[in-house]
Amino acid sequence: MSTPRHRRDHEEQPSTDQINAPAPPVANLPAKIPDVRHKTRASLVVRAGGVYFLVALGVGFVLEVVRLEVIALHISELIARLLEVPNTLLAMIIGAKWTIDRFHLPPLPRIRLGIGFVAFVLMILTESAVVLPLHGLTIDEYMALQHAVAGMLPVGVLAVLTGMPLLVSYRWER
């Protein structure tokens, strides 16, 4: 059985790799090297924030269906909203931790809060552009329909959504 010609030629040539050989000099360096880490870090924060938003949106969608179709019909709307909050918080904790681990993000507060802020902005845009028109409501009508106590829950949940990536990165051990 014969081997291909390029394989035989490659095997016959001696290797020119040297372990301790000096590196060739670098020529024509620009006067100022641009900092590409800043652009890469910003795009990483936006991508991680988008993934965190999608996790929160998916869990929120499932919990909303359960709340409207099961609990609100059989018990009450107020109790259904109150029961939804702990599950949403648990989902945010898991989603934030998974996103941070998935993207290998450093434990810097501005990066973690940036992820939460991106998710917050995307959630507000989704709520105002998709959810409210599906229900046939404006923002003023939506706010007027809210219960005094339970109406503050979405605001609190959005605040927790923003801060959760920072909270899960905090080291609680001594």
C-alpha positions in Angstrom: 0.0 0.0 0.0 1.5 3.3 -1.0 1.2 6.6 0.8 0.3 9.9 -0.9 3.3 11.9 -2.2 2.7 14.9 0.1 2.8 12.7 3.1 6.1 11.2 2.2 7.6 14.6 1.4 6.4 16.0 4.7 8.0 13.0 6.6 11.3 13.4 4.8 11.8 17.0 5.7 13.4 17.7 9.0 11.5 19.9 11.5 12.6 23.5 11.8 10.8 24.1 15.1 13.1 25.0 18.0 11.9 25.2 21.5 14.2 27.9 22.9 14.6 29.9 19.7 14.2 33.6 20.1 11.0 35.1 18.6 11.5 37.2 15.5 11.3 41.0 16.1 8.0 42.7 15.5 8.1 45.5 13.0 5.8 48.4 12.3 3.8 48.6 15.5 1.2 51.4 15.5 1.9 54.3 17.8 -1.3 53.5 19.8 -2.7 50.0 20.1 -6.5 50.1 20.3 -8.1 48.5 23.4 -10.2 45.7 21.9 -11.0 44.2 25.4 -13.5 47.1 26.0 -15.5 46.3 22.8 -15.3 42.5 23.5 -16.4 43.0 27.1 -19.3 45.2 26.1 -20.5 42.8 23.4 -20.2 39.9 25.9 -22.4 41.9 28.4 -25.0 42.5 25.8 -25.1 38.9 24.7 -25.2 37.6 28.3 -27.9 40.1 29.1 -29.9 38.9 26.1 -29.6 35.3 27.2 -30.6 36.2 30.7 -33.6 38.1 29.3 -34.6 35.1 27.3 -34.4 32.8 30.3 -36.5 35.2 32.4 -39.0 35.7 29.5 -39.4 32.0 29.0 -40.0 31.3 32.7 -42.3 34.3 32.9 -44.3 33.1 30.0 -44.7 29.6 31.5 -45.7 31.0 34.9 -48.1 33.5 33.3 -49.9 30.7 31.5 -50.1 28.6 34.7 -51.3 31.7 36.6 -54.0 32.7 34.2 -55.3 29.3 33.2 -55.1 27.4 36.5 -54.7 29.5 39.6 -56.6 32.7 38.6 -59.6 30.8 37.3 -60.0 28.6 40.4 -58.8 30.7 43.2 -58.3 34.5 42.6 -56.2 36.8 40.5 -54.5 38.4 43.5 -53.5 35.1 45.1 -52.3 34.0 41.7 -50.0 37.0 41.4 -48.7 36.6 44.9 -47.9 32.9 44.3 -46.1 33.6 41.1 -43.5 35.9 42.7 -41.4 33.2 44.6 -41.3 31.0 41.5 -40.1 33.9 39.4 -37.4 34.9 41.9 -36.1 31.3 42.0 -36.1 31.2 38.2 -34.1 34.5 38.1 -31.6 33.2 40.6 -31.1 30.0 38.5 -31.1 32.0 35.2 -28.6 34.6 36.4 -26.2 31.9 37.9 -26.4 29.8 34.7 -25.8 32.9 32.4 -22.8 34.0 34.5 -21.3 30.5 34.5 -22.1 30.0 30.8 -20.3 33.2 29.7 -17.4 32.9 32.3 -18.0 36.5 33.4 -15.7 38.1 36.0 -17.2 39.2 39.3 -17.1 42.9 38.6 -20.2 44.9 39.7 -20.4 47.0 36.5 -20.4 43.9 34.3 -23.0 42.1 36.4 -25.3 45.1 36.7 -24.8 45.7 32.9 -26.2 42.2 32.3 -29.2 43.0 34.5 -29.7 46.4 32.9 -29.7 44.8 29.4 -32.3 42.3 30.5 -34.3 45.1 32.1 -34.4 47.2 29.0 -35.3 44.2 26.8 -38.1 43.2 29.3 -39.6 46.7 29.3 -39.5 46.9 25.5 -41.1 43.5 25.2 -43.8 44.4 27.7 -44.7 47.7 26.0 -44.4 46.5 22.4 -45.9 43.0 22.6 -47.7 42.1 25.7 -49.8 45.3 26.2 -51.0 45.5 22.6 -52.0 41.8 22.8 -54.2 42.6 25.7 -55.5 45.8 24.0 -54.2 48.1 26.7 -52.1 51.3 26.8 -49.6 51.8 29.5 -52.0 54.2 31.3 -54.9 51.7 31.2 -52.6 48.9 32.4 -51.5 51.0 35.4 -55.1 52.0 36.2 -56.1 48.3 36.3 -53.4 47.4 38.8 -54.2 46.5 42.4 -52.6 48.9 45.0 -50.4 46.1 46.5 -50.1 43.6 43.7 -49.5 46.3 41.2 -46.1 47.0 42.7 -45.0 43.4 42.2 -44.0 43.8 38.6 -41.8 46.8 39.5 -40.2 44.9 42.3 -39.6 41.9 40.1 -38.0 44.1 37.4 -35.7 45.6 40.1 -34.7 42.1 41.2 -34.2 41.1 37.6 -31.7 43.9 37.2 -29.8 43.2 40.4 -29.8 39.4 40.4 -26.6 38.9 38.4 -24.8 41.0 41.0 -26.4 39.2 43.9 -25.5 35.7 42.7 -21.9 36.7 42.1 -21.5 37.8 45.7 -19.5 35.4 47.8 -21.4 34.8 51.0 -18.8 32.7 52.8 -16.4 34.2 55.4 
